[in-house]
Amino acid sequence: MFGHFGEAVVRARHQQSVSRGALARKTGLPVAALAEIERCSSVPSHGVVEKLSGALGMQVDELLLAAGHQPEWLSRLLRTDPAEVIRVLRQIEPNLAEAPSLRESAASRVLETEKGCLFKGDCVGWMRGLDGSSADLVFADPPFNLNKDYGTGVRDDLPETHYFDWSCDWLREAVRILRPGGALFLYNIPKWGVHLASWLSQYLEFRHWITIDIKFSLPIPGRLYPSHYSLLYFTKGGRPARFSPPRLPIETCRHCGGEIRDYGGYKDRMNPKGVNLTDVWTDISPVRHARYKRRKANELPLKLLDRVLDIASNEGDLVVDPFGGSGTTYVAAEIKARRWLGCEIGECGPILERFQQLDREREDLRRVRSKVNTLFTPASLELRRRHGHDTSRYKVDDAEMPAVHEGSLFDWK
Ligand SMILES: C[S@@+](CC[C@H](N)C(=O)[O-])C[C@H]1O[C@@H](n2cnc3c(N)ncnc32)[C@H](O)[C@@H]1O
């Protein structure tokens, strides 16, 4: 249950047409303190909750429940006597726990390619029209409720409880359409990652919180400098149907090619295909390289999708991304020979444009792929040679990289 105490107080105040000033007077709290309480999700001291609930004509537990906080006695009752709780609740709400009715999807098809289809419309209705247990991988990069202008009429400044409820609406569909063993990757800021991971854990198996290091964000006054996005990785059931993470080159200095870390006596035992992928990704910039970028904002780098698709899908698998943006997932899926389905509520032009110039995208992906599944890239080997770094103790895989063919095939691992 997502809790936001402040929003519950505001809701109760509005329902009773009580101004903030009037509530402050009734409770004896300073207006500034009440404003702070209304801004925060956390519950204030018990004394303050008592004052507020009394002034709003509510019981303490009633206000806490309205704020999404479940009192301990209720949690215990739900665990020990769920049948009785359901019986009592059904007297109030006879349709309790019935599945939401399937809404007709109003999305219309705007692009059909060899591998996939793009629809324009609201992704919640669209996903309700997709078959259950059909997707091998769902990747989602939704708006983060940071008041960004998507130019689409999408509100990105919802009250926090609305944003959470909306997220649960589309995530419920994502869970439904995943096949057993299928994977869900959810890209968001840590603030939402925390709550959505907890909600998702009810239905899917948690595998990783992948940290994606941000290189170019702005400091926020009064906060630590935000420096990562969360990429949540869940699977349906404990056993992933696919798991083939790529290996990465060892980190080297971009000026001289020297190792950043000392591998000491292990050099000759290192895998020539590279080092294991960790759950901290420092080699992905949060936005695409300017040379390839099509939209002003919110375009993920192809490298990120290349990696996610490597980890959790095979050629021919079905990849679904409900938040198209500029279509990075669809482009990666198309080139890597995965089937794909996508939806975008706003402008689809940038996606169509990318598909008209798929060769540029292939070139970008080829550049990305030259840094995967090898201990050293050709460029770092050359740098090392020029700066006199000894590479002879490593087993270097100097086999020629296979050519990249139209419409396929990147799996030379
Ligand atoms: C963060 S961007 C996705 C960027 C994308 N991953 C990329 O790399 O280009 C989120 C997108 O979701 C779209 N969107 C927001 N709400 C939506 C909804 N209910 N249904 C479908 N698309 C939605 C926005 O218009 C925006 O383009």
The ligand as a Gaussian input file, in Angstrom:
#p B3LYP/6-31G(d) Opt

LIG

0 1
 C       10.322000       8.718000     -20.778000
 S        9.542000       8.679000     -22.308000
 C       10.081000       7.152000     -23.035000
 C       11.366000       7.307000     -23.794000
 C       11.785000       6.044000     -24.518000
 N       12.198000       5.011000     -23.597000
 C       12.913000       6.341000     -25.491000
 O       14.044000       5.874000     -25.273000
 O       12.685000       7.068000     -26.438000
 C        7.895000       8.312000     -21.848000
 C        6.921000       8.360000     -22.997000
 O        5.685000       7.802000     -22.558000
 C        4.632000       8.495000     -23.195000
 N        3.415000       8.269000     -22.394000
 C        3.050000       8.880000     -21.246000
 N        1.877000       8.395000     -20.798000
 C        1.493000       7.437000     -21.674000
 C        0.376000       6.564000     -21.755000
 N       -0.592000       6.581000     -20.831000
 N        0.309000       5.703000     -22.783000
 C        1.282000       5.668000     -23.729000
 N        2.370000       6.476000     -23.713000
 C        2.480000       7.343000     -22.691000
 C        5.102000       9.944000     -23.237000
 O        4.441000      10.666000     -24.258000
 C        6.610000       9.760000     -23.501000
 O        6.884000       9.836000     -24.876000

